[in-house]
Amino acid sequence: MSSGVLGSLISNTLVLGSLYALVGVGFVILFRSTGVVNFAQGALMVLAAYLVYTCAESLHLPLWICFIVSMVAIGVLGGLFYVGMFRRMVGADLFVTVIATLGLSVVLQMVTIMIWGAQVRPMPELPSGKTLFSIVGIPFTAVDLVAILLSVVLIAILELCLRKTILGIATRAVADSSHLAALMKVRVHGISALAWAVSALCAAAAGCVLSLVVGSVDPVSIGQLGLLVFPVVIIGGVDSVNGALIGGILVAAIQNVVQYYLGGNWVDPLAYAALLVMLLVRPRGLFGSRAVARI
Amino acid sequence: MRERAALTRQKILAGPVPAKRLAEPAGWAVLVLAALWLMLLGSVFDQYIGGLVIIYAVSALGLDWIQGRAGQVSIGSAAFMAVGAYVTATATEWHVPTLVALLMACAAGAIVGLVFGLPALRLRHLYLALSTLALQFITQTVALQYETSTGNFAGFSVPEPNIGSLTLSGRSLLVALTVVLVLVTICLRNLYRRAPGRAWQAIRENQMAAAVIGIDVNRWKLSAFATSSALISLSGGLLAYYTLRVFDDTFTLTFALTFVAMVIVGGLGSISGAILGATLITIAPYVLSDWTNDLPSTMPLASWLSNNISYIDNGLYGIILLLFLLYQPRGIAGALAAAGQRIATWIGPRERPVPAASLSAAPAPVHANGSQAPGPAPVLAVRDLQLVYRTGALALSSVDIDVRPGEIVAVLGRNGAGKTSTLRAISGFFRADRVRVSGSVTFEGRQIVGASPTLTSRRGIVLVQERDKVFPSLTVNEHFRLIRSSAAAQAQAEEIFPPLRERASSPAGLLSGGERQMLALALAWTMQPRLLLVDELSLGLAPAVAKRLTASLRDFRDRTNVPILLVEQNVSAALDVADRVYIMEAGRVVFTSDADNVSRDTVLNLSFGQR
């Protein structure tokens, strides 16, 4: 392996890893506060990427505004999912909500195809697509930098909010026991809707940046990358924000190395094989709390 | 009286039986009629779809087996079908007879099922579902590799099936498939009614309890995995023979999800439900396409519909799935049972599941020394409160309890007497708890029966629960921040319970039982309740700690005059602090008295039957 290849493997791993971590953090926040395992995050990522595409191509808005529009829109959509659907399923079996998010993802995908069609759409060409700078031979483009910075900043803000603000404490309270939280006058439905919105927003941010990294958007491929969130959170621990970070980097590393040596077809099976190994060796993941081992 | 309560419970449990007796035949009648219509009158295309329905139904029955009966979550249907299909395709290359090829498919499915059942011995729920998802991805890639390595880039082609010299196709194939489905159905019905069915049901409902009563959980789980996977693989083999082609593009995650949709839409744990679900999910896209084609082109949405119909068809099962989850979570089988119930009550003898008449005829509770004497109007007045859990168990029947201003009222009784249920019925349930509360609960003049915890807590009712009383991952300080306590209030609480200050920054999950109880009580006071409900204050605590907590409860009342309703098993602790006691047994109040006028022994006799 030449050093150039190694360098781009490392930068790819960092970029994809931080994006996976972002999706993973969204997953963890939703799971911890509402107990819902969201299989629809991939579909939300695709939808977000298409929104950016439309904002940029049809409305000719600057890219950063497109990003904000898309993230906010998907965040609101996530909140609406809770209000319209999952609010009725509070307290239902984990499995029921898993099935519900699977169904939701199918419907979202259908709607996306109906609106934008099945063909591949090119994302706006970036003047800054070239290598911006290299650190010890690892090349970074502007998009790479945006991906890493956006993920790190978003994750840091979320972690800080969860730890320090009353809203964050309330979210963790709902995560521990929604019934007790309701008894203590916490607005459980409001907190849950917020968790849905934040989780959807994380997926949206990752989806937008990912579409720029890939350079195009189609109804399937970004969503498939979204399915890698499960290896990410299982390896990191389903209730740990830090775990999502490490899991994201690890899965991205697996993905890049596998892609280089074996080809893209082997990424999903080997990432999921890693998930299986983790489930058998240490079900709560690297950073998960003991409580989640029994989910 | 206790016998009567038991009888009531039995009647409630027996309630759905006539409905089930009607629902099952109704489901089967629909299926048989549909099959007859298909054989005699259906077009070639209809018959082709009919064959697909049967094959998918076999697979759905396999999924219902592992999920609806044994309670093991799986989204691996497509993977197991792929195993069956590829084994069948490979076997036909060796010119193996059809039946032998299908048996090989079953055997391969059983082996893979056994291997992937092994993680299930350790994993449950989400983790199990994810391990089947891993199976899905691994199988798909292996299938693709198998195709490319054998040079079958467009998949394998499969010859028409035959039995002896008879080649099956068209109508004869449909008949053969019907025979397979009927045989599978008969086998499964017998299996579920006998020991295996009962063992799986026990594991599904409570794995630990099943192990305790001597069921070898691991063995039964593995057997469920192996056998149901064999059935799903059989369906894959049938599909190979039916479509005459095996290609890796067929066995996608989406394909796996359609089977999950089938068993959920049909109703988990029902054979006819799984078949009906498979039918609905399979034919819905075709029906919709037909219907769209027949629309007059002048209709406003017609052209949009016909342009998008293939996308809608692809996502239709997701829409149906969501609609069922939201509006009919028990599926078609559940809907039929409910309809049967309605018909049964309509035409049958008018026997309501809850015989209210017999309950009200029960003797009224004993009132000792005029405790119902007129006093100030009660803050909380519970009248004729009845609570039925979703299992059908009757937890409370016509409970009457009063709490007057500034009063401490204790409810005593043994385990399962309905004490905790009373408190919870007052503080409210979520919709998802699916309990039925009836009667009347008036708090400060307002009716709150059936209100949610959100509402009752806003009205000023604070419940300190027996178990779930603090948030394990929040620190003590964060608890006070959560309820927006003032610093002064927190300081006051810490003065009463010094341990709370010492452990201010440790997570509540690490506190001892006594410290948790202190935290819970301190929080309850700080929330300035208008009525405090406390469940089993002294349970599991050292006597000295329990005494201190009870005393603090009385101090609180003396300080604020807030009425307290507490539930206790510890009779002396309760009599120490309470002004009045109620004794409950089998979901009803059997005795009330002023605490001063009643001795510990009387209470013990009445509530615990001790001599």
Interface residues (C-beta under 8 A of the other chain):
Chain A: V37 M85 R88 M89 V90 G91 A92 L94 F95 V96 V98 I99 A100 L102 G103 L104 S105 V106 V107 Q109 M110 V111 I113 M114 I166 I169 A170 R172 A173 A175 D176 S177 H179 L180 A181 A182 L183 M184 K185 V186 R187 V188 H189 L227 F230 I234 V238 N265 W266 D268 P269 Y272 A273 L275 L276 L279 L280 P283 S289 A291 R294 I295
Chain B: V73 I75 P119 R122 L123 R124 H125 L126 Y127 A129 L130 S131 L133 A134 F137 I138 Q140 T141 V142 L144 Q145 L253 T254 L257 V260 A261 I264 N308 Y311 I312 N314 G315 Y317 G318 I319 L321 L322 L325 L326 P329 S427 F430 R431 A432 D433 S452 P453 T454 S457 R458 V462 L463 Q465 D468 K469 V470 F471 P472 S473 L474 E478 R481 L482 I483 R484 L523 M527
